[in-house]
Amino acid sequence: MQVFTTPSNMALLAANVLVFIGLFTGSFCTAGTLDSCVFLGEREELSLYEDGDVVIGGLFPLHFSPVSSPLTYKTKPPPNSYNYSRALRWMHTMTFAIKEINKRNDFLSNITLGFHIRDSCNDIPVSLKATLQLVNGQPESNLSTEGDAGSGVSMALLRSLGSFHIPLVSYFASCSCLSNQKEFPTFMRTMPSDAFQIRALIQLVRYFGWTWVGVIGVESDYARFAIQLFLQESMHYGVCAAYTNFYPVELNQHALDELLNVIQMKTSKVIVNFSGESEMQDILREVQRRNMTGLQWIASEAWATAKSLWEKSGKLLQGTLGFAIQRAAVIPGLHQHLTSLSPLSIHKTAFLAEFWEEMFKCRLNDSINTHYHGEDTYHDRKMCKGTEKFDDVYSPYFDVTQLRVSYNVYKAVYLVAHSLQDMSDCKDGKGPFQNGSCANPKNFKPWELLHYMKRTNFSVLGKEVNFDQNGDPIAYYDLMNWQEMSDGSLSLVKVGFYDASLPSGQNLVINDSMIQWPNFALQALQSVCSESCPPGFRVARRKGEPICCYDCIPCAEGEVSNATDSHECSPCSEDTWPNAARDLCIPKNVEFLSYYDALGILLCTTSVLGACMSFLVVVVFFKYKDTPIVRANNMELSFLLLVFLAICFLVSLLFIGEPSDWLCLIKFPAFGISFALCISCLLAKTSVVLMAFRARLPGSNVMKWFGPMQQRASVLLGTAVQVFVCLSWLLTAPPHANYNTNYHSSKIIIECVTGSEVGFWCVLGYIGFLACMCLVMAFLARKLPDNFNDAKFITFSMLIFFAVWITFIPVYMSTVGKFTVAVHVFAILASTLGLLLCIFAPKCYILLLRPDKNCKKKMH
């Protein structure tokens, strides 16, 4: 095969569009000279051609065969005989766009575009053959070009002609692999890359909570790359493939059984299918035979708008969702162009002759159609009259309500045209090539046009058309829903869209209320491996299973999760705690001995009553202050003791209520000093009893050394030591309020900590020391001859005092929170009440109930 060039230009479009300048020869040269070249194979005469300054070549899958025949090399392979009327519409969209551009005076006014179109049969060998015929300049003219609809065919063409820098613009090849500019530098397309479609599909299934989906696809480059990308992207969205299955293009019964058995065995009810129309027809036929219902089909763009599937699916596709490439609302004049078929054009073009005969089921006189559909019955058909009306039949060829692929073809033509216009506008000295030179728009090299194509942005039908660095357009998809109408017909309803130009998280828009679900369900079905973990639980992955299969574990104590399917639980702050559902951190309960607690009210009431009792005894003693029993027991010390006992009762109130730093500073010293005053008074009274007995002995003058002044001084001295201890404590490590969160996780215990344990126990120890001295002295004086001897009452009161405080120590050490405070208050009240009752109750009994004993003679 020899490569040579001509002075002509060549541009190409088909399912792809190319522009080409060098020529490929499809001939074999036997003697090394061009004159002896022989054409290999049969010449394919079927084409559509119109001359121009620049001829754009196109390949369209005008025929296809659902079953490929193996090559035996013994007989000629049969032609693909199935007519594809939609592809015929695509072909005429190309011719329409070129003729529309040629009619314009404001656009490419000095250049006439032509076209040369061949049938690719959606088959790689046929496409390559047609491509070589195009670039060989058949017929003799100044340009030819090529392309095809499928991704696999596009890759084959690019690898064949890529080294010649021939631009290829695809209108239907979506494989993301074609975005690799290192491997396919001359490739562009008006069809979005599957990379965008995959992101849209994954966001769609995630939007409806379908995390467990089946993924199937035909054995092709398109499906393999799409599924590979789907599986990679799905991991970022928490979507898992319940199964992945590739089925052959030639779907025999064995392959169908394998596929359908997998679908039936798995629990997934959502199926994403990357295939074409023909493969989907076979699958639906078997699904219908097995009566498999309740499936949610997700269509790839290859069949998302294939209405022909509806009639053969038995309504199994009702509720299907799928993304379709952007639709043009209308291409002005296209419908008139499609319906302007004349008898003359029908007889001149084999494609149109075949279309006419198949549409009206008749046979044309002198027909140039060579593709017979059922050769045995073709010759039995009636003759066509030439007056048949398109209104009497339906064909996708005339359907301009869903101009999607046709719109891509339209844009592909305008891409080449705008590139040629930019080339024409170039001014010498300011051009993009060497030394500022420009290319000649009527005689250019392929790579020169490619330069402009890579940089061209334009507007078509009021919409901007832009391309990224890989030659891919910015993706926009319509989300289509297959809805059954009341008469059983299909309506493709747009229920949302995906716009890749919008910010992430906002590029998928869905109107849920417009969606019709399978079997007319009111909401989307569920398809999950594991039910979602509600707030308050976390996801625990199952070993060896996909990430969508997991168990739900409740959050640990002190932790919450406030979102569905949380992978981790978050710990609450120190001052908060989980609620019962463990989905919210709420403020911890604050615990302290409050005035409003039942225990606080009881202790507070006891404290006030105790103080009132003390003052009541003061009143009684004051009323009977001149009686022997009051005067005999050192009236001044008795009044002081009663006042100090009342203070001890009231000091307990400082321990009730919310602790604060100043309250903590006051209550411990107040407790220590008030008890020191009480015990010092008792110690002084006991000392007075002993001194009074000794004073009665002959020659004793001891009372003059322990008169009222000395008694008051002893009380002050005994208290001064406690005051010194308290001051030392407050100056070194004072008590303060503390928020304790360590003891109970769900509570904050507000407590007064001592600051210095030594200081606290020194205060308590000094009180115990005074009480021991008092007990010893009272015990020694308990049997002295005096009816009103206080010593035995003081002895008994001290025993109660010691019993209370010795019991207090272990209980105090083993409790926390408000109960620690309650124990402390109880000890204060019990010991104070014990002192009050043991010492003053017997005297009040005599003063109030037995006044007959309140006389001097009864004192001896």
C-alpha positions in Angstrom: 0.0 0.0 0.0 1.5 3.3 -1.0 0.9 6.8 0.4 0.7 9.8 -1.8 -0.8 13.3 -1.8 -2.8 15.4 -4.2 -3.2 19.1 -4.3 -6.7 18.7 -3.0 -8.0 19.1 0.6 -9.9 16.4 2.5 -12.2 16.8 5.5 -14.2 14.0 7.1 -17.2 13.4 9.4 -19.3 10.4 10.2 -20.3 9.0 13.4 -17.0 10.8 13.5 -15.8 13.8 11.5 -12.3 14.0 10.1 -10.4 16.3 7.9 -7.8 14.7 5.7 -5.2 15.9 3.2 -3.0 13.0 2.4 -4.5 10.1 0.5 -4.5 6.4 1.3 -4.3 4.1 -1.7 -6.4 1.0 -1.5 -4.5 -0.7 -4.3 -1.7 -3.2 -4.9 1.2 -2.1 -7.2 2.7 -5.1 -8.9 5.6 -3.4 -10.8 6.4 -0.5 -8.5 4.5 2.0 -10.8 1.2 3.6 -10.2 -0.1 2.5 -13.6 0.0 -1.2 -12.6 -2.0 -0.7 -9.3 -4.9 -3.1 -8.9 -7.8 -2.4 -6.5 -8.1 -5.1 -3.8 -11.6 -6.4 -3.1 -14.9 -5.2 -4.5 -15.6 -1.6 -5.0 -18.4 -0.4 -2.8 -20.5 1.9 -4.9 -23.1 2.8 -2.3 -22.4 6.3 -1.1 -23.9 9.8 -1.0 -21.7 12.4 -2.6 -21.8 16.1 -3.3 -18.7 18.1 -4.5 -17.3 21.2 -2.8 -14.1 23.1 -2.0 -13.8 21.1 1.1 -15.5 17.7 1.2 -16.5 16.4 4.6 -16.7 12.6 4.7 -19.1 10.7 6.9 -19.7 7.2 8.0 -23.1 6.2 9.4 -24.3 2.8 10.6 -27.1 2.6 8.0 -27.2 -1.2 8.3 -26.3 -3.5 11.1 -26.6 -7.2 11.9 -27.5 -8.4 15.4 -25.6 -11.6 14.8 -22.1 -11.6 13.4 -21.2 -14.4 11.0 -17.9 -16.1 11.4 -15.5 -15.8 8.4 -14.9 -19.1 6.7 -12.9 -17.7 3.8 -14.8 -20.0 1.5 -17.8 -17.9 0.7 -18.5 -14.2 0.6 -19.8 -12.9 3.9 -23.4 -12.0 3.8 -24.2 -8.2 3.9 -25.7 -6.6 7.0 -29.3 -6.3 6.0 -31.1 -4.6 8.9 -31.9 -1.0 8.1 -31.3 1.6 10.8 -33.7 4.5 10.0 -32.5 6.7 12.9 -29.0 6.6 11.3 -30.5 7.6 8.0 -31.9 10.7 9.8 -28.4 11.4 11.2 -27.0 11.2 7.7 -29.5 13.6 6.3 -28.9 16.0 9.3 -25.3 16.1 8.1 -26.3 17.0 4.5 -28.8 19.5 5.8 -26.2 21.3 8.0 -23.8 21.5 5.0 -26.4 22.8 2.7 -27.5 25.3 5.3 -24.0 26.6 5.7 -23.5 26.9 1.9 -26.6 29.1 1.7 -25.3 31.6 4.2 -23.7 34.8 3.0 -22.2 35.7 6.4 -20.4 32.5 7.0 -17.8 30.7 4.9 -18.8 32.9 2.0 -15.8 32.0 -0.1 -15.8 28.2 0.6 -18.3 25.6 -0.5 -18.6 22.5 1.6 -19.3 19.1 0.1 -20.0 15.7 1.6 -19.2 12.1 0.9 -21.1 9.6 3.0 -20.7 5.8 3.3 -22.2 3.0 5.3 -20.1 1.7 8.2 -22.6 -1.1 9.1 -21.5 -0.6 12.7 -18.7 -3.1 12.0 -14.9 -2.5 12.3 -13.9 -4.2 9.0 -16.6 -2.5 7.0 -15.8 0.8 8.6 -12.1 0.5 7.8 -12.9 -0.5 4.2 -15.2 2.5 3.8 -12.6 4.7 5.4 -9.9 3.7 2.9 -12.3 4.3 0.0 -13.1 7.8 1.4 -9.5 8.8 1.8 -8.6 7.3 -1.6 -10.7 10.0 -3.2 -13.4 7.7 -4.6 -14.9 9.2 -6.6 -12.2 11.4 -8.0 -12.5 14.7 -6.2 -10.6 17.0 -4.0 -11.4 15.5 -0.5 -12.8 12.6 1.5 -13.2 12.0 5.3 -14.4 9.3 7.7 -15.8 8.2 11.1 -18.2 5.9 12.8 -20.8 5.9 15.7 -19.2 3.3 17.9 -16.3 3.8 20.3 -14.6 0.6 19.3 -14.9 1.5 15.6 -13.6 5.0 16.3 -10.5 3.6 18.1 -9.8 1.3 15.1 -10.0 4.2 12.7 -7.9 6.5 14.8 -5.2 3.8 15.1 -5.2 3.3 11.4 -5.1 7.0 10.3 -3.8 8.7 13.5 -0.2 8.9 12.2 -1.5 11.0 9.3 -2.9 13.6 11.7 -6.4 13.3 10.2 -8.9 15.0 12.6 -11.8 12.8 13.7 -14.9 14.3 15.3 -17.3 11.8 16.8 -21.0 12.4 17.4 -21.7 9.2 19.3 -18.5 7.6 20.6 -18.5 8.2 24.4 -15.8 5.9 25.7 -13.7 7.7 28.2 -10.6 6.0 26.8 -10.8 8.3 23.8 -10.0 11.3 26.0 -6.4 10.1 26.1 -4.8 12.7 24.0 -1.4 10.9 24.0 -3.0 7.9 22.3 -5.6 9.7 20.2 -4.3 13.3 19.7 -6.5 13.9 16.6 -9.8 13.0 18.2 -12.6 15.3 19.1 -16.3 14.7 19.7 -19.6 16.4 20.3 -20.7 13.5 22.4 -19.8 13.9 26.1 -17.3 11.4 27.5 -18.5 8.5 29.6 -16.5 9.9 32.5 -19.3 12.5 32.9 -22.1 10.0 32.3 -20.6 7.7 35.0 -20.5 10.5 37.6 -24.1 11.3 36.7 -25.2 7.7 37.0 -23.5 7.2 40.4 -25.0 10.4 41.8 -28.4 9.2 40.5 -28.3 5.9 42.3 -26.8 7.5 45.4 -29.6 10.1 45.4 -32.3 7.4 45.7 -30.3 5.4 48.2 -29.5 2.6 45.9 -26.2 1.4 47.2 -26.5 -2.2 46.0 -26.8 -2.3 42.2 -26.2 -4.8 39.5 -23.9 -3.7 36.7 -24.0 -5.4 33.3 -22.7 -4.5 29.9 -22.0 -5.9 26.4 -18.5 -7.1 25.6 -17.2 -4.0 24.0 -14.7 -1.2 24.6 -17.6 1.1 25.4 -19.0 -1.1 28.2 -15.7 -2.3 29.5 -14.3 1.2 30.1 -17.7 2.5 31.3 -18.1 -0.3 33.9 -14.4 0.0 35.0 -14.9 3.7 35.6 -18.3 3.0 37.3 -16.7 0.6 39.8 -13.8 3.1 40.5 -16.1 6.1 41.0 -18.7 4.1 43.1 -16.2 3.6 45.9 -16.2 7.4 46.6 -20.0 7.5 46.9 -20.6 4.4 49.0 -22.2 2.5 46.1 -21.4 -1.2 45.6 -21.8 -3.6 42.7 -23.8 -6.6 43.7 -22.5 -8.3 40.6 -20.8 -7.4 37.4 -21.6 -9.3 34.2 -20.4 -8.9 30.6 -22.4 -10.6 27.9 -21.4 -11.2 24.3 -22.7 -9.1 21.4 -24.1 -12.3 20.0 -26.5 -13.2 22.8 -27.3 -16.9 22.5 -29.5 -18.8 25.0 -26.6 -19.9 27.1 -25.3 -16.4 27.6 -28.8 -15.2 28.3 -29.3 -17.9 30.9 -26.0 -17.0 32.6 -27.0 -13.4 32.8 -30.5 -13.8 34.0 -29.6 -16.4 36.6 -27.2 -14.0 38.1 -29.8 -11.3 38.2 -32.4 -13.6 39.8 -29.9 -14.9 42.4 -28.8 -11.5 43.7 -30.8 -9.3 46.0 -30.2 -6.1 44.0 -33.3 -4.8 42.3 -31.5 -2.0 40.4 -29.7 -2.8 37.2 -27.3 -0.4 35.4 -27.0 -1.6 31.8 -24.3 -0.4 29.4 -25.4 -1.7 26.0 -27.0 -0.8 22.7 -30.5 -1.3 21.5 -30.1 -4.7 19.8 -28.5 -6.4 22.9 -31.2 -4.9 25.1 -33.9 -6.4 22.9 -32.6 -10.0 23.5 -32.3 -9.4 27.3 -35.9 -8.1 27.5 -37.2 -11.0 25.6 -35.8 -13.4 28.1 -36.8 -11.3 31.1 -40.3 -11.3 29.8 -40.3 -15.1 29.3 -39.2 -15.6 32.9 -41.8 -13.1 34.1 -39.1 -11.1 36.1 -40.8 -8.0 37.4 -40.1 -5.3 40.0 -36.7 -4.4 38.5 -35.5 -0.8 38.3 -33.6 -0.4 35.0 -31.0 2.4 34.7 -30.2 3.1 31.1 -26.9 4.3 29.7 -27.2 7.0 27.1 -26.8 4.4 24.3 -30.4 3.2 24.8 -32.0 5.8 27.2 -34.3 7.1 24.4 -34.6 3.9 22.3 -38.4 3.9 21.9 -38.3 0.8 19.8 -37.6 -1.2 22.9 -41.0 -0.3 24.4 -43.0 -2.3 22.0 -41.0 -5.5 22.5 -40.5 -5.2 26.3 -44.1 -5.9 27.4 -43.9 -2.7 29.5 -41.0 -4.2 31.5 -39.2 -0.9 31.0 -41.9 1.2 32.7 -40.2 3.4 35.3 -36.8 3.2 33.7 -34.4 6.0 34.4 -31.5 7.0 32.2 -29.4 9.9 31.0 -29.8 11.0 27.5 -27.5 13.4 25.6 -28.8 17.0 25.3 -31.7 17.4 23.1 -32.2 20.3 20.6 -35.6 21.8 21.0 -35.8 22.2 17.2 -33.4 22.5 14.3 -35.2 24.9 12.0 -35.9 23.4 8.6 -34.7 19.9 9.4 -38.1 18.3 9.3 -38.9 19.8 5.9 -35.5 18.6 4.7 -36.2 15.0 5.9 -39.6 14.9 4.3 -38.5 16.4 1.0 -37.8 13.1 -0.6 -38.6 13.2 -4.3 -39.0 10.2 -6.7 -35.8 11.5 -8.5 -33.7 11.3 -5.3 -35.1 8.0 -4.4 -34.0 6.5 -7.7 -30.6 8.1 -7.5 -29.6 7.0 -3.9 -29.6 3.4 -2.9 -30.0 4.3 0.8 -33.2 6.2 0.1 -34.5 3.6 -2.3 -34.1 0.9 0.4 -35.7 3.1 3.0 -38.7 3.8 0.7 -39.2 0.2 -0.2 -39.0 -1.0 3.5 -41.2 1.8 4.8 -44.0 1.2 2.3 -43.4 -2.5 1.7 -43.3 -2.1 -2.0 -40.8 -2.5 -4.9 -39.5 0.4 -7.1 -39.1 0.2 -10.8 -35.5 0.0 -11.8 -34.5 0.1 -8.1 -30.9 0.5 -7.3 -31.4 -1.0 -3.8 -29.1 -4.1 -3.2 -30.0 -4.7 0.4 -33.1 -7.0 0.4 -34.9 -7.7 3.6 -36.2 -11.2 3.0 -35.1 -11.9 -0.6 -37.7 -14.6 -1.0 -40.6 -12.2 -0.5 -39.0 -9.0 -2.0 -39.9 -9.9 -5.6 -43.5 -10.7 -4.5 -44.1 -7.2 -3.3 -46.4 -4.8 -5.2 -44.8 -2.1 -7.2 -44.4 1.4 -5.6 -46.6 4.1 -7.1 -44.3 7.0 -6.1 -47.3 8.7 -4.5 -47.1 7.1 -1.1 -47.6 9.5 1.8 -45.4 9.7 4.9 -48.5 10.5 7.0 -49.7 6.9 6.5 -46.7 5.3 8.3 -44.5 5.9 11.3 -40.7 5.8 11.1 -38.0 7.1 13.5 -36.6 8.8 10.5 -39.3 11.5 10.7 -39.3 11.8 14.5 -37.7 15.2 15.3 -39.1 15.3 18.9 -35.9 13.7 20.3 -33.1 15.3 18.3 -30.1 14.2 20.4 -27.7 12.3 18.2 -28.9 14.4 15.3 -28.0 17.5 17.2 -24.5 16.1 17.8 -24.1 15.5 14.1 -25.3 19.1 13.5 -22.7 20.5 15.9 -20.0 18.3 14.4 -20.5 19.9 11.0 -20.5 23.3 12.5 -17.3 22.6 14.4 -15.5 21.9 11.1 -17.2 24.9 9.5 -16.2 27.3 12.3 -12.6 26.0 12.2 -12.5 26.7 8.5 -13.9 30.2 9.1 -11.2 30.9 11.7 -8.7 29.7 9.2 -10.1 32.0 6.6 -10.0 35.0 9.0 -6.3 34.5 9.6 -4.1 37.4 8.5 -0.5 36.9 7.2 2.1 37.7 9.7 -0.3 37.1 12.6 -1.0 33.4 11.9 -0.4 30.6 14.4 2.1 28.8 12.2 5.8 29.3 11.4 6.8 32.9 10.9 3.2 34.0 11.5 2.0 32.2 8.4 -1.6 31.2 7.8 -3.1 28.1 6.2 -4.9 28.2 2.9 -8.6 27.2 3.6 -8.8 25.6 0.2 -5.5 23.8 0.3 -4.4 23.0 3.9 -2.8 20.1 5.7 -4.8 18.0 8.2 -2.9 19.2 11.2 -3.4 22.8 10.3 -7.2 22.4 10.5 -6.8 20.3 13.7 -5.0 23.3 15.2 -8.1 25.5 14.7 -10.6 22.7 15.7 -8.9 22.3 19.1 -9.3 26.0 19.8 -12.8 26.6 18.4 -15.7 27.6 20.6 -19.0 28.6 18.9 -22.7 28.9 19.4 -25.3 26.7 17.7 -29.1 27.3 17.9 -28.4 29.8 20.7 -26.3 27.4 22.9 -22.6 27.7 23.5 -20.5 24.7 22.4 -17.2 24.5 24.3 -14.5 21.8 24.5 -11.9 20.9 27.2 -8.3 20.1 26.7 -9.1 16.6 25.7 -11.5 17.6 22.9 -14.5 16.7 24.9 -17.6 18.9 25.2 -18.8 20.1 28.5 -21.4 17.5 29.5 -25.1 18.1 29.8 -27.5 15.2 30.1 -31.3 15.1 30.4 -32.6 12.6 33.0 -35.3 10.6 31.2 -38.1 8.6 32.7 -40.0 5.9 30.7 -43.6 6.5 31.5 -46.6 4.6 30.4 -49.5 6.7 29.2 -53.2 5.8 29.7 -53.4 4.3 26.2 -50.3 2.1 26.9 -47.9 4.1 24.8 -44.5 5.3 25.9 -43.7 8.9 26.9 -40.1 9.9 27.5 -40.4 12.5 30.2 -37.5 14.7 31.3 -37.5 14.6 35.1 -34.1 16.2 35.8 -30.7 17.0 34.3 -27.0 16.8 35.0 -24.9 19.8 34.1 -21.1 19.2 34.6 -20.5 23.0 34.4 -22.3 23.5 37.7 -20.5 23.2 41.1 -20.0 19.8 42.6 -23.1 18.8 44.6 -25.4 21.0 42.5 -24.9 19.5 39.1 -27.6 16.9 39.5 -31.2 18.3 39.6 -34.1 15.8 40.0 -37.9 16.5 40.2 -39.0 13.5 42.2 -42.7 14.3 41.9 -42.6 13.8 38.1 -41.1 10.3 38.2 -43.2 7.3 37.4 -41.8 4.2 39.2 -42.0 0.6 38.1 -45.4 -1.0 38.7 -46.7 2.5 39.5 -45.2 2.4 42.9 -45.5 5.5 45.0 -41.8 5.7 45.8 -38.5 4.4 44.7 -37.8 0.8 45.7 -35.0 -0.1 48.0 -31.8 -1.8 46.9 -29.3 -2.1 49.7 -27.1 -4.8 51.0 -27.6 -3.6 54.6 -30.2 -1.2 55.9 -28.9 2.2 56.7 -27.5 2.7 60.2 -29.7 5.4 61.9 -28.3 8.2 64.0 -26.9 6.8 67.3 -25.2 3.9 65.5 -22.1 3.5 63.5 -21.2 1.3 60.5 -19.1 -1.9 61.3 -17.8 -3.4 58.1 -18.1 -7.1 57.6 -14.8 -8.8 56.9 -14.4 -9.9 53.3 -17.6 -8.3 52.1 -18.2 -5.1 50.1 -18.3 -1.8 51.9 -22.0 -1.6 51.5 -22.5 -4.7 53.6 -22.1 -3.9 57.3 -23.6 -4.2 60.7 -25.0 -1.3 62.8 -23.3 -1.0 66.2 -24.6 1.4 68.9 -22.3 4.3 69.8 -20.2 3.7 72.9 -21.0 5.5 76.1 -20.2 9.2 75.8 -20.3 9.2 72.0 -22.9 10.2 69.4 -23.6 10.0 65.7 -26.1 12.5 64.2 -26.0 11.3 60.6 -27.2 8.2 58.8 -24.5 5.6 58.1 -21.9 7.3 60.2 -18.6 5.5 60.1 -17.4 6.9 63.4 -19.1 8.1 66.6 -18.0 11.5 67.9 -17.2 11.9 71.6 -19.2 14.6 73.5 -17.5 17.5 75.2 -16.8 17.4 78.9 -19.9 19.3 79.8 -22.3 17.3 77.5 -23.6 13.8 77.3 -25.5 11.7 74.7 -29.3 11.6 74.9 -31.1 8.3 75.0 -30.9 7.8 71.2 -27.2 8.8 71.2 -27.7 11.1 68.3 -27.3 14.4 70.1 -25.0 15.7 72.9 -27.1 17.4 75.6 -25.8 19.3 78.6 -25.0 17.0 81.4 -27.1 17.1 84.5 -25.5 19.3 87.1 -25.6 17.8 90.6 -25.2 19.6 93.9 -27.2 19.7 97.2 -29.9 22.2 96.2 -32.4 24.0 98.4 -35.1 22.5 96.1 -34.1 18.9 96.5 -36.2 16.9 99.0 -33.0 16.1 100.9 -31.9 19.7 100.8 -35.3 20.9 102.0 -35.3 18.4 104.9 -31.8 19.4 106.0 -32.5 23.1 105.6 -35.7 22.8 107.7 -33.8 20.9 110.4 -31.1 23.6 110.4 -33.6 26.4 110.8 -35.6 24.5 113.5 -32.4 23.8 115.4 -31.5 27.4 115.4 -35.0 28.4 116.5 -34.8 25.8 119.3 -31.5 27.4 120.4 -33.0 30.9 120.5 -36.1 29.5 122.2 -33.9 28.1 125.0 -32.1 31.5 125.2 -35.5 33.1 125.7 -36.5 30.6 128.4 -33.1 31.0 130.2 -33.4 34.8 129.9 -36.9 34.6 131.4 -35.7 32.4 134.3 -32.2 34.0 134.6 -32.7 34.8 138.3 -33.6 31.2 139.2 -31.1 28.9 140.9 -30.8 26.4 138.1 -29.9 29.1 135.6 -27.5 30.9 137.9 -25.9 27.7 139.2 -24.7 26.7 135.7 -22.7 29.7 134.8 -25.4 31.8 133.0 -23.0 33.7 130.8 -21.3 30.6 129.3 -24.8 29.1 128.9 -26.0 32.0 126.8 -22.8 32.0 124.8 -23.1 28.3 124.2 -26.7 28.6 123.0 -25.8 31.4 120.6 -22.8 29.4 119.3 -25.1 26.3 118.9 -27.6 28.4 116.9 -24.6 29.5 114.7 -23.6 25.9 114.2 -27.1 25.1 113.1 -27.1 28.0 110.6 -23.6 27.3 109.3 -25.0 24.1 107.8 -27.0 26.2 105.4 -23.7 27.3 103.8 -23.3 23.7 102.6 -26.6 23.7 100.8 -27.0 25.4 97.4 -24.7 25.6 94.3 -21.1 25.9 95.4 -19.0 28.8 94.4 -15.5 29.9 95.2 -16.5 32.5 97.8 -19.0 30.1 99.4 -16.3 27.4 99.6 -13.9 29.9 101.2 -16.5 30.7 103.9 -18.2 27.5 104.8 -15.2 25.3 105.9 -13.7 28.0 108.2 -17.2 28.9 109.5 -17.8 25.2 110.3 -14.5 24.9 112.1 -14.7 28.1 114.1 -18.3 27.7 115.2 -17.7 24.2 116.5 -14.5 25.4 118.2 -16.5 28.1 120.0 -19.1 25.5 121.1 -16.6 23.0 122.4 -14.5 25.7 124.0 -17.6 26.9 125.9 -18.3 23.3 127.0 -14.7 23.0 128.1 -14.9 26.2 130.1 -18.2 25.0 131.7 -16.6 21.7 132.6 -13.6 23.6 134.1 -16.0 25.8 136.1 -17.6 22.7 137.6 -14.3 21.3 138.7 -13.1 24.7 140.0 -16.4 25.2 141.9 -16.0 21.9 143.7 -12.4 22.6 144.7 -13.4 26.1 145.8 -15.6 24.5 148.5 -12.6 22.9 150.1 -11.2 24.7 153.1 -8.4 27.2 152.2 -9.1 27.0 148.5 -9.1 30.3 146.5 -9.0 28.7 143.1 -12.1 30.5 141.8 -10.4 33.8 141.9 -8.0 32.5 139.2 -10.9 31.2 137.1 -13.5 33.9 137.3 -15.7 35.2 134.5 -12.9 37.1 132.8 -10.7 33.9 132.6 -13.6 31.8 131.4 -14.2 34.2 128.5 -10.5 34.3 127.8 -10.4 30.4 127.7 -13.2 30.4 125.1 -11.4 32.9 123.0 -8.0 31.2 123.4 -9.5 27.8 122.4 -11.1 29.4 119.4 -8.1 31.5 118.4 -6.1 28.3 117.7 -8.8 27.2 115.2 -8.8 30.6 113.6 -5.0 30.4 113.1 -5.4 26.9 111.5 -8.1 28.2 109.2 -6.1 31.3 108.2 -3.1 29.1 107.4 -5.3 26.9 105.3 -6.9 29.7 103.4 -3.5 31.4 102.7 -1.8 28.2 101.4 -4.4 26.1 99.5 -7.9 27.6 99.9 -11.0 25.6 99.2 -12.7 26.3 95.8 -15.6 25.1 93.6 -14.8 22.3 91.2 -16.8 20.8 88.3 -16.2 17.0 88.6 -16.9 15.0 85.4 -14.8 12.0 86.3 -17.0 10.2 88.8 -20.2 9.9 86.6 -20.1 10.3 82.9 -23.6 11.7 82.6 -23.3 14.2 85.4 -21.3 17.2 86.4 -20.9 17.3 90.1 -20.3 20.8 91.4 -18.5 20.4 94.7 -16.2 22.3 97.0 -12.8 20.7 97.1 -10.8 21.4 100.2 -7.7 22.5 98.3 -5.6 21.1 101.1 -6.6 17.8 102.7 -4.2 18.6 105.5 -6.0 21.8 106.3 -9.4 20.2 106.4 -8.3 17.4 108.6 -6.4 19.8 110.9 -9.6 21.8 111.4 -11.6 18.6 112.1 -8.8 17.2 114.2 -8.6 20.3 116.4 -12.4 20.1 117.1 -11.8 16.4 118.0 -8.9 17.5 120.3 -11.1 20.0 122.2 -13.9 17.4 122.4 -11.5 14.8 123.9 -10.4 17.3 126.6 -14.0 18.2 127.3 -15.0 14.6 127.6 -12.1 13.7 129.9 -12.8 16.7 132.2 -16.6 16.1 132.2 -16.0 12.4 132.9 -13.9 13.3 136.0 -16.6 15.7 137.3 -19.6 13.6 136.5 -20.1 12.3 140.2 -19.4 15.5 142.0 -22.2 16.2 144.7 -24.4 18.7 142.9 -27.9 18.2 141.7 -27.4 20.7 138.9 -24.0 19.4 137.9 -23.6 19.8 134.1 -20.7 17.4 133.9 -22.8 14.3 133.4 -24.8 16.0 130.7 -21.7 17.2 129.0 -20.2 13.7 129.2 -23.2 12.2 127.6 -23.3 15.0 124.9 -19.6 14.4 124.1 -20.3 10.7 123.7 -23.0 11.5 121.1 -20.7 14.0 119.5 -17.9 11.4 119.1 -20.4 8.8 117.9 -21.6 11.1 115.2 -18.2 12.3 113.9 -16.5 8.9 114.1 -19.4 7.5 112.0 -19.1 10.6 109.7 -15.5 9.9 108.6 -15.9 6.6 106.7 -19.3 7.6 105.3 -17.8 10.9 104.2 -14.9 9.2 102.5 -17.1 6.7 100.6 -19.7 9.1 99.1 -19.5 11.7 96.3 -21.5 14.6 95.1 -24.4 15.9 97.0 -24.5 12.9 99.3 -21.0 13.8 100.6 -22.4 17.3 101.4 -25.5 15.8 102.9 -23.4 13.6 105.2 -21.4 16.6 106.3 -24.5 18.6 107.0 -26.2 15.7 108.8 -23.1 15.3 111.1 -23.2 19.1 111.9 -26.9 19.0 112.7 -26.8 15.7 114.6 -23.9 16.7 116.7 -25.2 20.2 117.4 -28.7 18.9 118.2 -27.1 16.3 120.5 -25.3 19.0 122.4 -28.4 21.2 122.6 -30.7 18.4 123.8 -28.3 16.7 126.2 -27.2 19.8 127.9 -30.3 22.1 127.9 -33.3 19.7 127.7 -33.1 18.6 131.3 -32.9 22.2 132.5 -35.8 23.3 130.3 -37.8 20.4 131.7 -37.2 21.7 135.3 -37.8 25.3 134.3 -41.0 24.7 132.5 -42.5 21.5 133.9 -41.0 21.0 137.4 -40.5 24.5 138.8 -40.7 22.9 142.3 -37.2 21.5 141.8 -35.8 25.0 140.8 -34.8 26.0 144.4 -31.5 26.2 146.3 -32.3 23.4 148.7 -32.7 21.0 145.7 -29.2 21.9 144.5 -27.5 20.0 147.3 
